[in-house]
Structures are given as structure tokens and as C-alpha cells.
């Protein structure tokens, strides 16, 4: 499975379906957030899975432990690949989410990439998530190395805030796809650089090619 997750941050089912069709040669996982899911629910999940692809359900569960556990169970029934919870929900909530058997991967949100925070707070939340049995965290690309150092290489780091160049938008802590992969990201979530491209399919292929090149370089360095 490659490292790119395409964020389907669109409001139209036909547009989402077109994007999946056009980019499926180089993307395996598609992020479905609250806007798309609230409009189309099971339909959007089924569309993606019918094409042999995986769904990252990004609803950021944050509630009492029993409710979050049942939410994870419902996501499991949908057959999604992964889902998000908020690390600020606390130890009991995180453990309840992780306790569901044969569940999707669970990734805890540390701090939203639109916010400014200190790395120590991100690390604190990542370590709590790992202790509670969560599979990984959503974090800005600037904290990837620190999280891997403190939580181990097997602990997933999924990073949004990916841009092809510096931009003025609501993402404050960003890196390029290549830089994020070099830092050790397990998955990178990409939206606007593909969604807003003149040719989304070509944009996805270009990013995919650059990531493959970086992975090849890293592999060669390790095996010299």
C-alpha cells in the first residue's frame, strides 16, 4: 500500500467518484470527512470499496467512552480501513476505542494542523495514544521525527498539511510530500494539491512518482 491518502474534500458524489476513478492507479486510500459522509454516508463508502480501494473515515470521534466504542463498532461494520479519534478525549475514551475486536486502524488526532502548538504537547498526546492501544496519530509533518523517536518506528504517523510549495491558507505547519516521507511519515494526506490541480490524475501521478523516488533513495542509503 502506498503512502498517499487523497482527501475527498468535495460536496458532490459524482465529483468524488470521478476523482477516485481518475486517481486509482496511484492511490489506495481515500479520506472521507464529515461533509461528504453526512451527505452520502454508506453510499460514498460503498463506492470507494467497490473500486477495490480503502476508506479512511475522518470523523474525529470525541465523546464519552461508551459512545466512542460504539462508534468504532459502527465504523467496523462499514468496513473502513481506518478512523480518527481525538487524543484529548483522554485515556478512558482511547482505551474504549482500542478495545473493539477486529476493528479498523485507529489514529488519534494530536493537534489540528491549523493550530499552533509546542512539540512537547504533541509528543505527550502521541505517547498517551500509544499507551492506550491506538495504532498511530494524526500530526503535522513537523513532528514526525520526534514522534517516531519517542513512540517507535512501528507507531503510525499520518500527516496532513502537505503542500507542493509554501501557500497562504489555513494550514500553519506544512511540508512537501517528499520532505514528509524523508521524515518518516507512514501516510501523507493530500487534498488541495490534487483536488485543485488542472489535471488531478496527473498531479496524483507526479506526487506518487516523487514519493517512489524518495523511498528508493532511502532504501539505497540503508543498504549501502
Protein Blocks (a to p, Z undefined) as FASTA:
>chain_A
ZZbdcdddbfbfklmmmmmmmmmmmpcbdcddfklmmmnmmmmmmmmmmnopacdddehp
addfklmmmmmmmmmmnopabdcddfklojmlmmmmmmpghiacddddfbdckbccdfkl
mmmmmmmmmmnopabdcddfklmmmmmmmnojklccddehiafbdcddfbfbdcdfklmm
mnopabdcdfklmmmpmblmlmmmmmmmmmmmmmmmmmmmmmZZ
